[in-house]
Amino acid sequence: MTIEAALRARIARTSDRAALRRESLVFDAGHAGAWTVDLRRGEARLSKGRARGAAATIFSDASTMAAVLDGKLAGVEAFLDGRLFLRGNIALALELDDLLPPPVRDPRAPRCHRVVADGLHSFYLEAGQRGAPPVVLLHGLGATGASFLPTLWDLSRDHHVFAVDLPGFGESDKPVRPLHPAYFAKWLVAFLDAVAVDRAHLIGNSMGGRIALEVGLRSPARVDRLVLLAPSLAWRRYRAAVGLVRMLRPELGAVPIPVLHRLVVRSLRSIFAHPERVPKAAMSAAADEFVRVFATPRGRIAFFHAAREIYLEDPHGATGFWDRLPSLSRPSYFVFGGRDWLVPRSFVRHVRTAVPTARVDVYPECGHVPQFEEPERTHARVREFFATP
């Protein structure tokens, strides 16, 4: 089937969800040509060429594009293999199969959903078979559930996987309020209720790791096992600016702050020990999502609220993180990057002291995002940890 014929077949199956969208997607197959699908008022229209101002663009060679559109190849698999590239609104591109359903669909391919949790419209990706062991993936500051696509794809072979956009980020609602671990933990329990999951494994990266720990401390009955990938933990040193940070108001983020895509890419590259391990397409897609969300006033305010709470969290005292951590009762696996400049290496020692029963690994040549920089090692060890009695 030609690409144009495959696209026409897809738009003939436009779902009811498409009625809520007013956006255009471009499908660029290089020398084979480009097409635009325009979603308006519940209808999808196809035209030849690249429309200006499209919300998202999907690039690939002709054979890959045809296989993805026919449903013979999952778009996420092609993306992770470096055969398909995304630019613009990545959440919209990920939602393609829900808006224009393919003839067949790989159960591992993510399905996009929105649910109300703790009063917020919350966006998430779901993959794998219902009834399999549930796993919830929690992203870091400034990221979205898409930062866990390698993990979602790997674990969905035999798990029921949810990759959420946390409140304040991605496609989820953005409340104007302090975004601290206790708030996120309360939201996550409400999310589990909303998706009818009684108990789940939690995997968190950076800020998401800290949120997973908070759920483990506050609601251990809802947690099976915890995997903490380069978790952002309460600062024990470098707290001289606490007073100043308390005075700064995240609501100042309502003022427009221009951010250049190339500078975001440069910042992203800096958090990897070997950025060449991560496909350039993944870097560009992540930068697009950050720029898109940060361009909105609520997106900026949420980012600053969450960043502020990370720095201000008390390390000690009745509510202090490090004094509470020894009460963690759920089996836990901590992963730290040996070349992660965001998380102090001293945290390794402190975690081992606070939770002597936890498994703690240091990946010497890894930065802040193990699931993207060293996916094979990370996922193999996560699976081993899940299988440990």
Stockholm file with secondary structure:
# STOCKHOLM 1.0

chainA/1-389         MTIEAALRARIARTSDRAALRRESLVFDAGHAGAWTVDLRRGEARLSKGRARGAAATIFSDASTMAAVLDGKLAGVEAFLDGRLFLRGNIALALELDDLLPPPVRDPRAPRCHRVVADGLHSFYLEAGQRGAPPVVLLHGLGATGASFLPTLWDLSRDHHVFAVDLPGFGESDKPVRPLHPAYFAKWLVAFLDAVAVDRAHLIGNSMGGRIALEVGLRSPARVDRLVLLAPSLAWRRYRAAVGLVRMLRPELGAVPIPVLHRLVVRSLRSIFAHPERVPKAAMSAAADEFVRVFATPRGRIAFFHAAREIYLEDPHGATGFWDRLPSLSRPSYFVFGGRDWLVPRSFVRHVRTAVPTARVDVYPECGHVPQFEEPERTHARVREFFATP
#=GR chainA/1-389 SS CCHHHHHHHHHTTCCGGGGGCCEEEEEECGGGCEEEEEEETTEEEEEESCCTTCSEEEEECHHHHHHHHHTSSCHHHHHHTTSEEEEECHHHHHTHHHHSCCSSCCTTSCEEEEEEETTEEEEEEEESCTTSCEEEEECCTTCCGGGGHHHHHHHTTTSEEEEECCTTSTTSCCCSSCCCHHHHHHHHHHHHHHTTCSSEEEEEETHHHHHHHHHHHHCGGGEEEEEEESCCCCCSSCCTTHHHHHHSCGGGGGSCCCCCHHHHHHHHHHTSSSGGGSCHHHHHHHHHHHHHHHTSHHHHHHHHHHHHHHHHCCSSSTTCHHHHGGGCCSCEEEEEETTCSSSCTHHHHHHHHHCTTSEEEEETTCCSCHHHHSHHHHHHHHHHHHHCC
#=GC SS_cons         CCHHHHHHHHHTTCCGGGGGCCEEEEEECGGGCEEEEEEETTEEEEEESCCTTCSEEEEECHHHHHHHHHTSSCHHHHHHTTSEEEEECHHHHHTHHHHSCCSSCCTTSCEEEEEEETTEEEEEEEESCTTSCEEEEECCTTCCGGGGHHHHHHHTTTSEEEEECCTTSTTSCCCSSCCCHHHHHHHHHHHHHHTTCSSEEEEEETHHHHHHHHHHHHCGGGEEEEEEESCCCCCSSCCTTHHHHHHSCGGGGGSCCCCCHHHHHHHHHHTSSSGGGSCHHHHHHHHHHHHHHHTSHHHHHHHHHHHHHHHHCCSSSTTCHHHHGGGCCSCEEEEEETTCSSSCTHHHHHHHHHCTTSEEEEETTCCSCHHHHSHHHHHHHHHHHHHCC
//
